[in-house]
Amino acid sequence: MNIDKYPKSIKKAVRFIKQDATKEQLEEFRKLINYAIKKKVNSM
C-alpha cells in the first residue's frame, strides 16, 4: 500500500498504530474509524 498519497495526519496515525499503540488504543481507534466511515458513507 502506498501511503504517500494520503495527508500527513493519516501517515502519522498509521505510524503510531504500527509502533506505539496499545491493544486498548487499537480497539478504540477501530471504533472511531468505523464510525466515521459509516457516517460518511451514509451521508453520500
C-alpha positions as CSV (number, residue, x, y, z in Angstrom):
1,M,0.0,0.0,0.0
2,N,1.3,3.4,-1.0
3,I,0.7,5.7,2.0
4,D,2.5,8.7,0.4
5,K,-0.7,9.8,-1.3
6,Y,-2.5,10.4,2.0
7,P,-2.4,13.5,4.2
8,K,0.4,13.8,6.8
9,S,-2.1,13.3,9.6
10,I,-3.0,9.8,8.3
11,K,0.6,8.9,7.9
12,K,1.3,9.9,11.5
13,A,-1.7,7.9,12.7
14,V,-0.6,4.8,10.8
15,R,3.0,5.2,12.1
16,F,1.6,5.5,15.7
17,I,-0.6,2.4,15.2
18,K,2.4,0.4,13.9
19,Q,4.9,1.5,16.5
20,D,3.3,2.6,19.8
21,A,-0.4,1.9,20.1
22,T,-1.6,-0.4,22.9
23,K,-4.2,-3.1,22.3
24,E,-6.8,-1.0,24.0
25,Q,-5.9,2.1,21.9
26,L,-6.2,0.0,18.7
27,E,-9.7,-1.2,19.7
28,E,-10.7,2.4,20.4
29,F,-9.2,3.6,17.1
30,R,-11.1,0.9,15.2
31,K,-14.4,2.0,16.7
32,L,-13.7,5.7,15.9
33,I,-12.6,5.0,12.3
34,N,-15.5,2.6,11.6
35,Y,-18.0,5.1,13.0
36,A,-16.5,7.9,10.8
37,I,-16.6,5.8,7.7
38,K,-20.1,4.6,8.3
39,K,-21.3,8.2,8.9
40,K,-19.6,9.4,5.7
41,V,-20.9,6.5,3.5
42,N,-24.5,7.0,4.8
43,S,-24.3,10.7,4.0
44,M,-23.4,10.1,0.4
